[in-house]
Amino acid sequence: MRFNIPNILTLLRIALIPVFVLFFYLPVEGANIITTAIFALAAVTDWFDGYLARKWKETSAFGAFLDPVADKLMVAAALVLIVDNNPTAYAGFWLAIPAVVIIGREITISALREWMAEIGSSATVSVSMMGKIKTTAQMAALVLLLFQAPIGPFPTATVGLLLLYLAAVLTLWSMLLYLRAAWPVLSKS
């Protein structure tokens, strides 16, 4: 494993997860701002590490493996915390549905990619543009839902919830695209 800046940024994202969880539960004023800033920093490093790896030609097997793992861990942590923070049946229900869809899709596609790589067809399920759009909607939703407090007349939580449902729909759509691309190989088994 080479320690280059893209890999260090990926490792930083993983290291931020316990810090993120800690600040989420700290009973101090402004914890939501700190938590949102940590998540936003992680989201930016997600984009930045991939950009730098390609630009500087520092892609590596370690980075290709760890980058999606770091993304999924941070997103899953944020989703679990947001659902946990809204324990009432009404709020929890409406947040749990897209959270389960998003986490379930990530597990499904990760398993599909692993299986396809095992049989030598990993290019069939490489990252698509739909996945990138889904990720953007998902990150924006999570930033708003973590911040929670309205910004002036802007209903942060409401817009965040709507974006989370948009992300869940895009998540299902991108999963179907991955499965459709892999179907010729899947149907031979």
N, C-alpha and C positions, 0 to 999 in steps of 0.2 A: 504494500500500500504506500502510495506517494502522498506526502502531506503537501498539497498545493492549496492555493487560496480557495478554489471551488470546493474541495473536499473539507477544508477547515470551516467554510460557511455552512456546509451540510451538517457537520458535527456540532457546530454552534446551535443550529436549529434544534437538534436533539437535546442538547444540554439546556436549552431554554425551556423545555417542557416542564420539568419540575419547578422551575422558577415561576413560570406561567401559572401553574396550579397553585403554588403557594400564594402568589399575589391575588389570585381569584378569590381565595378564601380568607384573606386578611381582613379583619373587621376595622378597616381604616378608611377615612374619607379619601376619595380619589383612587381607590384600588381598581375601579373599573377603567380609569384612564391608563393606569400603569399596565393592567392586563391587556387592554386593547393595543397599547403601544408595543408590548412584547409580541403579541400575535402579529401585528402589522410588520414588525421588524422581521419576524420569521417568514412571513409571506414575501417580503421584498428579497430576503436572502434566497428564497426558493427560485425566484426569477433570476436573480443576479448570479448565483453559482452556475446555473446552466448556461447563461449568456457568456460568462467568463471562460468556462470550460471549452465552449465552442470557439470563442474568439481567440483564445490563447492556445488552442489545440492541446488542452490538458484534460481531455476526457479520459476516464479510466474505468475499468471493470468495477472497482470499489465504488466510485462515484455513481456509476449507472445503477448499481445495486442499492446503495444507501440513500440516494436522493429521493426516490419514491417512498421508501420506508419512512424517512424523516417527515415527508409531506403527510403521509397517511396517519402517522402517530400524532402530529400536531393537530390535524383536522379532527381526528377521533377524540382527542382530549378536549378540544374546544366544544365539540358537539355534546359530549357527555356532561361537561360542566354547565353548558347552557340549559340542557334538559334538567339537570339536577337543581339548578338555580330557580326553576319554575315548577315546583313540585305539585301545584294544584292540578286536579284532574283535567281541567279545561286547558290551561296553558301547557302543561306537560304533554298532554295528548297531541296538541297541534305542533309541538316542537319535536316530539318523539317520532312522528311519522316520517318527516324528511330526514331526520338523523339516522333512522334505521335503513332507509333507502340508500343514503349516501354511504354509510359504513358497509352495508351489505354489498353494494356495487363494488366497493374497493376490495373486499375480500374475494368476490367472484372474479373480478378482472385480474387480481394478483394470482389467483390459482390458475386461471386460464393462461396467463403469460408464462407462469412456471411450467405448466404442462406442455405448452407449445414450444418453449425453449428446450425441454427435454427431448422432444421429437424432432428438433431442428427446424421449426417453423416460426420462430419468434418474430420475424419481420411482419408476419400476418397480423399480429396484434400490437404493433408499435403505437406510440402516442399519436392521436389524431388531433386535428384542429378543433373538433367538437369537444374533446377532452380539455383543451386549453380554455375554451369559452366557458365550459362548465366550472373549471377551477377558478376562473375570474369571478363568476357570479357567486360561487361558494365562498371565496375569500371575502368579498365585499359584504355578503350576508353575515358572515361570522364576525367581522369587524363591527358592524352595526349592532348585532345582538350582544356582543361582549360589552360594548359601550353602554347600551341600553337607555341611558338618559336622553330625553329629547334635546335637540340643539335648536334653541329658539322654537319656531313653529314646526320644525322638521321632526316628524315622528320616527325617530331612529329605530325603535323596536319593531314598529309596524312594517316599515320599509325593509328592515332586516329579515323579518319573517316572510314577506313576499318574495324577496330575493332567495331565501333559503328554499322555498317551494319551487321557484324557477330553477335553482341549482339541482333540486331533486328530479325535476322533469328532464333537464338536460343530462343528468346522471343516468337516468333510465335510457334515454335516447342514445347516449354515447355507449352504454353497455350493449344495447342492441346492435349498434354499428360494429363493435368489437366481436360480438357473437356471430354476426352475419359474415364478417371477414374470416372468422375461424371455422365457420360451418362446414366448408368443404373437407377440412381435415377432421373435424369432430364427427361428421356423418360417416366417415370411412371406418370408424372404430366399431 
